[in-house]
Amino acid sequence: MELEVGVLDWLSVETVPVFVADETPPWLNFGGGDSRVYQHSDGWGAMTGASIGVNFWPKHVFKGYVIRTGFMSHAMKYDTKLDSGTVYDSVSHTQRELYAMIGSMERWGAFTISGGIGLGYDLNKESRCYKGSSAVLQRDKFADGDCDEIQLGVPSSGVALASVTPFTYPWEILARFSLGVTID
């Protein structure tokens, strides 16, 4: 869901709420991630936060190419669990991200389809790293700032870690796809 309003022929403003739709999203488990990592909203119910943006349209608002800029803030909580369902490790992170995107929008009467790609930078860059390389992880033994990611311990007989940040952290590659209805 999003709300975007044309302010001038070449300028629009928007707000987009961010929701957690699933506890076990595929991107946390993509590429060898651990299936025991879960995410939850640390905001109001399923809503983790929102973004606010200012968009520049070279030709006309809601038609053709667009340069999107904005700020996004959302709070997430990540857990790893034992097979019994008991929480093994947990961390919260509030992402405050400035972003810029390039995209386009096509319009057929009142209906629209749009997409875009861009980059964001997390202004609230945090690190949470386990110390050393002991045979068994010891919870509450962290070395902040050493690994440039946010790590969670995963229950295992040996050292097992899961990262909840992308490999480009604090940078993030963004993609967007929207179907919409306009009201003139």
C-alpha positions as CSV (number, residue, x, y, z in Angstrom):
1,M,0.0,0.0,0.0
2,E,1.2,3.5,-0.8
3,L,-0.1,7.0,-1.0
4,E,1.4,9.3,-3.6
5,V,0.2,12.8,-4.4
6,G,1.2,15.0,-7.3
7,V,2.2,18.4,-6.0
8,L,3.4,20.0,-9.2
9,D,3.5,18.8,-12.9
10,W,7.0,17.4,-12.1
11,L,6.9,16.6,-8.4
12,S,5.1,14.1,-6.2
13,V,5.4,13.1,-2.5
14,E,4.6,9.7,-1.1
15,T,4.4,7.6,2.0
16,V,4.6,3.8,2.1
17,P,4.0,1.7,5.3
18,V,6.3,-1.3,5.8
19,F,4.7,-4.5,7.1
20,V,6.1,-8.0,8.1
21,A,4.0,-10.4,6.0
22,D,5.8,-13.7,7.1
23,E,7.9,-14.9,10.0
24,T,10.2,-16.9,7.7
25,P,10.9,-14.8,4.6
26,P,12.8,-16.6,1.8
27,W,15.5,-13.9,1.5
28,L,16.8,-14.6,5.0
29,N,17.2,-18.3,4.1
30,F,18.5,-17.7,0.5
31,G,22.0,-18.8,-0.4
32,G,22.7,-21.1,2.5
33,G,21.0,-19.1,5.2
34,D,19.6,-20.9,8.3
35,S,15.9,-21.8,8.3
36,R,15.8,-21.3,12.1
37,V,16.0,-17.5,11.7
38,Y,12.7,-15.6,12.2
39,Q,11.7,-12.0,11.8
40,H,9.1,-10.0,13.6
41,S,7.9,-6.4,13.6
42,D,9.3,-4.3,16.5
43,G,6.7,-1.6,15.7
44,W,2.9,-1.4,15.9
45,G,1.5,-4.8,15.3
46,A,2.6,-6.1,11.8
47,M,3.7,-2.5,10.8
48,T,7.4,-2.0,11.3
49,G,7.6,1.6,10.1
50,A,7.2,3.7,6.9
51,S,9.0,5.6,4.3
52,I,8.4,9.1,3.1
53,G,9.6,10.2,-0.3
54,V,9.9,13.1,-2.8
55,N,9.8,12.1,-6.5
56,F,10.9,14.1,-9.5
57,W,9.3,13.4,-12.9
58,P,11.1,14.8,-16.0
59,K,8.0,14.9,-18.3
60,H,4.8,14.8,-16.3
61,V,3.9,13.5,-12.8
62,F,2.7,9.8,-12.8
63,K,3.9,9.2,-16.4
64,G,7.3,8.1,-17.7
65,Y,10.6,8.1,-15.9
66,V,11.0,9.2,-12.2
67,I,13.8,9.8,-9.8
68,R,12.7,8.7,-6.3
69,T,14.4,10.0,-3.1
70,G,13.4,9.4,0.4
71,F,13.8,8.2,4.0
72,M,12.7,4.9,5.4
73,S,12.5,3.9,9.1
74,H,11.4,0.5,10.3
75,A,12.1,-1.6,13.4
76,M,12.7,-5.4,13.1
77,K,13.4,-8.1,15.6
78,Y,15.2,-11.3,14.6
79,D,15.2,-14.6,16.5
80,T,16.8,-18.0,16.2
81,K,14.9,-20.9,17.9
82,L,15.6,-24.4,19.2
83,D,13.6,-27.2,17.6
84,S,11.3,-27.0,20.7
85,G,10.4,-23.4,19.7
86,T,12.3,-21.8,22.5
87,V,14.2,-18.6,21.5
88,Y,17.9,-19.3,21.4
89,D,19.2,-15.8,20.4
90,S,17.5,-12.5,19.6
91,V,18.4,-9.0,18.2
92,S,16.5,-5.9,17.3
93,H,17.5,-3.4,14.7
94,T,15.9,-0.1,13.6
95,Q,16.9,0.7,10.0
96,R,16.9,4.3,9.1
97,E,17.7,4.5,5.5
98,L,18.2,7.3,2.9
99,Y,17.5,6.0,-0.6
100,A,17.5,7.1,-4.2
101,M,15.9,5.1,-7.1
102,I,15.3,5.5,-10.8
103,G,12.1,4.1,-12.2
104,S,9.2,4.5,-14.5
105,M,5.5,4.4,-14.6
106,E,3.0,3.6,-17.3
107,R,-0.6,4.6,-17.1
108,W,-3.8,3.2,-18.8
109,G,-6.6,5.4,-17.7
110,A,-6.9,5.1,-14.0
111,F,-4.6,2.1,-13.7
112,T,-0.8,2.2,-13.3
113,I,2.2,-0.1,-13.3
114,S,5.6,1.0,-12.1
115,G,9.0,-0.3,-11.1
116,G,12.4,0.9,-10.2
117,I,15.9,0.1,-8.9
118,G,18.1,2.0,-6.5
119,L,20.5,2.2,-3.6
120,G,19.9,2.9,0.1
121,Y,22.2,3.6,3.0
122,D,21.4,2.6,6.6
123,L,22.2,5.6,8.8
124,N,21.8,3.4,11.9
125,K,24.7,1.1,11.0
126,E,25.1,-1.4,13.9
127,S,27.4,-4.4,14.4
128,R,26.7,-7.4,16.5
129,C,29.4,-10.1,16.3
130,Y,30.3,-13.1,18.3
131,K,33.9,-13.1,19.8
132,G,36.5,-15.6,18.8
133,S,36.0,-18.9,17.3
134,S,35.2,-21.2,20.2
135,A,33.8,-24.7,19.5
136,V,30.5,-23.7,21.0
137,L,29.0,-20.3,20.8
138,Q,28.6,-18.5,24.2
139,R,25.7,-16.2,24.1
140,D,26.2,-12.7,25.5
141,K,29.9,-12.8,24.3
142,F,29.8,-10.1,21.6
143,A,32.4,-7.8,20.0
144,D,30.6,-4.8,18.6
145,G,32.0,-3.3,15.4
146,D,34.3,-6.2,14.4
147,C,32.3,-7.9,11.6
148,D,30.3,-5.2,9.8
149,E,27.1,-7.2,10.1
150,I,24.4,-8.2,12.6
151,Q,24.9,-11.8,13.6
152,L,22.7,-14.2,15.5
153,G,23.8,-17.5,17.1
154,V,22.1,-20.5,15.7
155,P,21.7,-23.7,17.8
156,S,24.2,-26.2,16.7
157,S,26.8,-28.6,18.0
158,G,29.6,-26.3,16.6
159,V,30.0,-22.7,15.7
160,A,27.0,-21.5,13.8
161,L,26.1,-18.0,12.9
162,A,23.4,-16.3,10.8
163,S,23.6,-12.8,9.5
164,V,20.4,-10.7,9.2
165,T,22.1,-8.0,7.1
166,P,22.9,-8.1,3.3
167,F,26.4,-8.7,2.1
168,T,26.5,-5.0,1.0
169,Y,25.6,-3.7,4.5
170,P,25.2,-0.8,5.3
171,W,24.3,-0.3,1.6
172,E,21.2,-2.0,0.3
173,I,20.2,-2.7,-3.3
174,L,16.5,-1.8,-3.7
175,A,13.9,-3.0,-6.2
176,R,10.3,-1.9,-6.5
177,F,7.3,-3.1,-8.4
178,S,3.8,-1.4,-8.0
179,L,0.3,-1.8,-9.4
180,G,-1.9,1.1,-8.7
181,V,-5.0,3.2,-9.3
182,T,-4.9,7.0,-9.7
183,I,-7.7,9.4,-8.9
184,D,-7.7,12.6,-10.9
